[in-house]
Amino acid sequence: MNIRIGIFGYGNLGKGIENAIRQNPDMTLVAVFTRRDPKSLTIATEGVTVASADDVLAYKDKIDVMILCGGSATDLPVQTPMLAEHFSVIDSFDTHAKIPQHFAAVNEAAQKGKNTAMISVGWDPGMFSLNRMLSSAILPDGADYTFWGKGVSQGHSDAIRRIQGVVDAKQYTIPIEDALEAVRSGKAPALTTREKHLRECFVVAEDGADTARIEKEIKEMPNYFADYDTVVHFITLDELRRDHSGIPHGGFVIRSGKTGKDLENTHVIEYSLKLDSNPEFTASVIVAYARATARMHREGKVGCFTVFDIPPAYLSPKTSEELMAKLL
């Protein structure tokens, strides 16, 4: 099965998608779509079309899965429903509180166009979501804990960059060690959002910008910073490029639960990730789920889906026989 892929948006995630496609021989990159001047964009794959985002519908019958690489703050809520009417699509929408609303909009569009859509794919939401579900099913008497970092959050950094007067920014999510160790010990503490993480922001402001206003907007931003202790540093563009050029990330999903007649035995399930490149790992997850999206579409499954709906075997290029022989 050859899966024809389109990339809509060519930032860090789009570049990661392109690299991941090159590692999957059952996939072919057909085109990259950009809001910039296509002539100004040079991509890594020779012979692949770079087209204007305005011309995307001309490729309707040439692409099996369109991978959307925009930001969750303002891009994906518009782009994913718009394109789901015309293509089978997949995105990495990561504003957790708004996922049901986003799902409804994308589902309506995909149903209208008789396409297959998948949203909120990556490592969180995505891989971490699956581990929260699995561990809670296995240990029903227990508590879930998710810790992110230390690392750069692409979505939160993008949200800061959307603030008027901001030139560039990087946001680090940092687990609070005392909380992490208490969870790992099986104590099952009751922790507020603020007690689990610190958010640290490094911001380059425009000359003459009101930095007090920018800091206030960051710290009060709902769904991103309002529920956390947040530290904001204003630095120069040279300092940002010198000291914060990487995009590492990672984190932990932990469930502490009890079993036994009197719940006398404690168990801790932990899943962790340590990532040199947040966008490249996210891209690798998305590409695996793009394979599943293509398979589901060919089976006639229409509408919007999440990682909870996908059989794990659909992610792999291996046959059922190979999976049983080598991995089961």
C-alpha positions as CSV (number, residue, x, y, z in Angstrom):
1,M,0.0,0.0,0.0
2,N,1.5,3.3,-1.1
3,I,0.1,6.2,1.0
4,R,0.2,9.6,-0.7
5,I,0.8,12.4,1.9
6,G,0.4,16.2,1.8
7,I,1.9,18.5,4.4
8,F,-0.1,21.6,5.2
9,G,2.4,24.0,6.9
10,Y,6.2,23.8,6.9
11,G,7.5,24.9,10.3
12,N,9.3,22.6,12.7
13,L,6.5,20.0,12.7
14,G,6.2,20.1,8.9
15,K,9.9,19.5,8.5
16,G,9.7,16.6,11.0
17,I,6.9,15.1,9.0
18,E,8.9,15.3,5.8
19,N,11.8,13.5,7.5
20,A,9.5,10.8,9.0
21,I,8.0,10.1,5.6
22,R,11.5,9.3,4.3
23,Q,11.8,6.6,6.9
24,N,8.5,4.9,5.9
25,P,8.8,3.2,2.5
26,D,5.0,2.8,2.2
27,M,4.6,6.5,2.1
28,T,5.2,9.2,-0.6
29,L,5.3,12.9,-0.1
30,V,3.2,14.5,-2.9
31,A,3.2,18.2,-2.0
32,V,3.9,20.8,0.7
33,F,1.4,23.6,1.1
34,T,2.5,27.0,2.5
35,R,1.0,30.4,3.3
36,R,4.3,31.9,2.3
37,D,5.5,32.5,-1.2
38,P,6.1,28.9,-2.5
39,K,9.1,30.1,-4.4
40,S,10.7,31.2,-1.2
41,L,10.5,27.7,0.4
42,T,13.2,25.0,-0.1
43,I,12.3,21.6,1.2
44,A,14.5,18.5,1.7
45,T,12.8,16.2,-0.7
46,E,13.8,16.7,-4.4
47,G,11.0,16.7,-7.0
48,V,8.2,17.4,-4.6
49,T,5.8,20.2,-5.3
50,V,5.7,23.3,-3.0
51,A,2.3,24.9,-3.5
52,S,0.3,27.8,-2.2
53,A,-2.1,26.9,0.6
54,D,-4.7,28.7,-1.5
55,D,-4.3,26.0,-4.2
56,V,-4.8,23.0,-1.9
57,L,-8.1,21.9,-3.4
58,A,-6.5,21.3,-6.8
59,Y,-4.8,18.3,-5.1
60,K,-8.0,16.7,-3.8
61,D,-7.6,13.5,-5.8
62,K,-3.8,13.3,-5.5
63,I,-3.5,12.9,-1.7
64,D,-4.6,10.1,0.6
65,V,-3.9,11.9,3.9
66,M,-3.3,15.6,4.5
67,I,-1.2,16.2,7.6
68,L,-1.9,19.6,9.2
69,C,1.1,21.2,10.9
70,G,-0.4,24.5,12.1
71,G,-0.7,25.7,15.7
72,S,-3.5,24.8,18.0
73,A,-4.2,28.3,19.2
74,T,-5.6,29.7,15.9
75,D,-4.6,27.6,12.9
76,L,-6.1,24.1,13.5
77,P,-9.5,25.1,14.8
78,V,-10.1,26.6,11.3
79,Q,-7.9,24.6,9.0
80,T,-8.8,21.0,10.1
81,P,-12.6,21.3,9.6
82,M,-12.0,23.2,6.4
83,L,-9.8,20.6,4.9
84,A,-11.6,17.6,6.4
85,E,-14.5,18.2,4.1
86,H,-12.1,17.7,1.1
87,F,-9.4,15.3,2.3
88,S,-8.7,12.6,4.9
89,V,-6.8,14.6,7.5
90,I,-4.8,14.3,10.7
91,D,-3.7,17.0,13.1
92,S,-1.9,17.4,16.5
93,F,-4.5,19.7,18.2
94,D,-3.3,19.9,21.8
95,T,-5.5,22.3,23.7
96,H,-6.9,19.6,25.9
97,A,-9.8,21.5,27.2
98,K,-11.1,22.2,23.7
99,I,-10.7,18.8,22.2
100,P,-14.4,17.8,22.4
101,Q,-15.3,21.1,20.6
102,H,-12.7,20.6,18.0
103,F,-13.7,17.0,17.5
104,A,-17.3,18.0,16.9
105,A,-16.4,20.5,14.2
106,V,-14.0,18.2,12.4
107,N,-16.5,15.3,12.6
108,E,-19.2,17.3,11.0
109,A,-16.9,18.3,8.1
110,A,-15.5,14.8,7.6
111,Q,-19.0,13.3,7.6
112,K,-20.1,15.9,5.0
113,G,-17.1,15.1,2.7
114,K,-17.2,11.3,3.4
115,N,-13.6,11.5,4.6
116,T,-11.6,10.1,7.6
117,A,-10.2,12.5,10.1
118,M,-8.0,12.0,13.1
119,I,-7.3,14.7,15.7
120,S,-5.0,15.4,18.6
121,V,-2.3,12.9,17.6
122,G,1.2,13.2,19.1
123,W,2.7,12.3,22.5
124,D,0.3,14.4,24.6
125,P,-2.4,14.2,23.6
126,G,-1.7,10.9,21.9
127,M,0.7,8.4,23.4
128,F,0.2,9.7,26.9
129,S,-3.6,9.6,26.4
130,L,-3.4,5.9,25.5
131,N,-1.3,5.1,28.6
132,R,-3.7,7.0,30.9
133,M,-6.5,5.0,29.5
134,L,-4.7,1.6,29.7
135,S,-3.4,2.0,33.2
136,S,-6.7,3.2,34.6
137,A,-8.5,0.2,33.0
138,I,-5.9,-2.1,34.6
139,L,-5.9,-0.4,38.0
140,P,-9.4,1.0,38.5
141,D,-8.8,1.8,42.1
142,G,-6.1,4.5,41.8
143,A,-5.1,7.9,40.5
144,D,-3.5,9.2,37.3
145,Y,-0.6,11.7,37.2
146,T,0.9,13.3,34.1
147,F,4.2,15.3,34.3
148,W,5.7,17.1,31.3
149,G,9.2,18.2,30.9
150,K,11.6,19.5,31.4
151,G,11.2,20.6,27.9
152,V,10.0,23.1,25.3
153,S,6.3,23.1,24.7
154,Q,5.7,24.0,21.0
155,G,2.0,24.9,21.6
156,H,2.7,27.1,24.5
157,S,5.6,28.8,22.8
158,D,3.4,29.4,19.8
159,A,0.7,30.9,22.0
160,I,3.2,33.4,23.4
161,R,4.4,34.3,19.9
162,R,0.8,35.3,19.0
163,I,0.8,38.0,21.6
164,Q,1.1,41.5,20.2
165,G,4.6,42.9,20.7
166,V,6.3,39.4,20.9
167,V,9.1,38.7,18.3
168,D,9.9,35.1,19.4
169,A,9.6,33.0,22.5
170,K,10.4,29.6,24.1
171,Q,8.4,28.1,27.0
172,Y,9.8,25.3,29.2
173,T,7.5,23.1,31.2
174,I,9.3,21.9,34.4
175,P,8.0,19.1,36.7
176,I,8.2,19.9,40.5
177,E,10.5,17.2,41.8
178,D,8.9,16.8,45.2
179,A,5.5,16.1,43.6
180,L,7.1,13.6,41.1
181,E,8.8,11.7,43.8
182,A,5.7,11.5,46.0
183,V,3.8,10.0,43.1
184,R,6.5,7.5,42.3
185,S,6.5,6.3,45.9
186,G,2.9,5.2,45.6
187,K,1.6,7.7,48.1
188,A,-1.1,8.9,45.6
189,P,-1.1,12.6,46.8
190,A,-3.8,15.0,45.8
191,L,-2.0,17.6,43.7
192,T,-3.3,20.7,42.1
193,T,-2.1,21.7,38.6
194,R,0.0,24.4,40.2
195,E,1.7,21.9,42.5
196,K,2.9,19.7,39.7
197,H,4.6,22.0,37.2
198,L,6.3,25.3,36.8
199,R,6.2,27.2,33.4
200,E,9.3,29.3,32.5
201,C,9.1,31.6,29.5
202,F,11.9,33.3,27.6
203,V,10.5,36.1,25.5
204,V,11.9,38.5,22.9
205,A,9.8,41.6,22.8
206,E,9.7,44.3,20.0
207,D,11.6,47.5,20.7
208,G,9.4,49.7,22.8
209,A,6.8,47.0,23.5
210,D,5.0,47.1,26.8
211,T,6.7,44.2,28.6
212,A,4.4,44.5,31.6
213,R,1.4,44.0,29.4
214,I,3.0,41.0,27.6
215,E,3.9,39.4,30.9
216,K,0.4,39.9,32.3
217,E,-1.2,38.4,29.1
218,I,1.1,35.3,29.3
219,K,0.4,34.7,33.0
220,E,-3.4,35.1,32.6
221,M,-3.8,33.1,29.4
222,P,-6.5,30.5,29.9
223,N,-5.8,26.8,29.1
224,Y,-2.1,27.7,28.8
225,F,-0.6,29.6,31.8
226,A,-3.4,30.8,34.1
227,D,-3.4,27.6,36.3
228,Y,0.4,27.5,36.8
229,D,3.1,29.4,38.5
230,T,4.8,31.1,35.5
231,V,8.1,32.9,35.3
232,V,8.7,35.3,32.4
233,H,12.2,36.4,31.3
234,F,12.7,39.1,28.6
235,I,15.9,38.5,26.6
236,T,17.4,39.5,23.3
237,L,17.0,37.6,20.1
238,D,20.7,36.7,20.1
239,E,20.3,35.2,23.6
240,L,17.3,33.2,22.5
241,R,19.2,31.8,19.5
242,R,22.3,31.1,21.6
243,D,20.8,29.6,24.7
244,H,17.4,28.2,23.6
245,S,17.8,26.9,20.0
246,G,16.9,23.2,20.8
247,I,13.4,21.7,21.2
248,P,13.8,18.9,23.7
249,H,10.9,17.6,25.7
250,G,9.6,14.5,27.5
251,G,7.6,13.5,30.5
252,F,5.9,10.8,32.6
253,V,2.5,9.2,32.8
254,I,2.1,7.5,36.2
255,R,-0.8,5.6,37.7
256,S,-0.7,4.5,41.3
257,G,-3.3,1.9,42.2
258,K,-4.3,-0.8,44.7
259,T,-5.4,-4.4,44.4
260,G,-6.3,-7.2,46.8
261,K,-9.3,-8.0,49.1
262,D,-8.5,-5.1,51.4
263,L,-6.6,-3.1,48.8
264,E,-3.5,-3.9,50.6
265,N,-1.1,-4.1,47.6
266,T,0.1,-1.0,45.8
267,H,1.2,-0.9,42.2
268,V,2.8,1.9,40.1
269,I,2.7,2.0,36.3
270,E,5.0,4.5,34.7
271,Y,5.5,5.4,31.0
272,S,8.2,7.9,30.2
273,L,9.6,9.8,27.2
274,K,12.9,11.6,26.8
275,L,13.0,13.5,23.5
276,D,15.9,15.3,21.8
277,S,13.4,16.9,19.4
278,N,9.8,17.4,20.4
279,P,8.6,18.2,16.8
280,E,10.5,15.2,15.2
281,F,9.0,12.7,17.7
282,T,5.6,14.2,17.4
283,A,5.9,14.0,13.6
284,S,6.9,10.3,13.9
285,V,3.7,9.6,15.9
286,I,1.6,11.4,13.4
287,V,3.0,9.6,10.4
288,A,2.3,6.2,12.0
289,Y,-1.3,7.4,12.6
290,A,-1.5,8.7,9.1
291,R,-1.0,5.0,8.0
292,A,-4.0,4.1,10.2
293,T,-6.0,7.0,8.8
294,A,-5.4,5.8,5.2
295,R,-6.3,2.2,6.1
296,M,-9.5,3.2,7.8
297,H,-10.5,5.4,4.9
298,R,-10.0,2.5,2.5
299,E,-12.3,0.4,4.7
300,G,-15.0,3.1,4.4
301,K,-14.8,4.5,7.9
302,V,-16.0,8.1,7.8
303,G,-15.9,10.9,10.4
304,C,-13.5,12.0,13.1
305,F,-11.5,9.6,15.3
306,T,-8.9,9.9,18.1
307,V,-6.1,7.6,19.2
308,F,-8.6,5.7,21.4
309,D,-10.4,4.4,18.4
310,I,-7.5,3.0,16.5
311,P,-6.4,-0.7,16.6
312,P,-2.7,-0.7,17.3
313,A,-2.0,-3.0,14.4
314,Y,-3.2,-0.3,12.0
315,L,-0.1,1.8,13.0
316,S,2.4,-0.7,11.8
317,P,3.5,-1.6,8.2
318,K,3.9,-5.2,9.4
319,T,1.3,-7.8,8.7
320,S,-0.7,-9.5,11.4
321,E,1.4,-12.6,11.0
322,E,4.7,-10.6,11.4
323,L,3.4,-8.8,14.5
324,M,2.4,-12.1,16.2
325,A,5.7,-13.7,15.3
326,K,8.0,-10.9,16.2
327,L,6.3,-8.7,18.8
328,L,3.6,-10.7,20.6
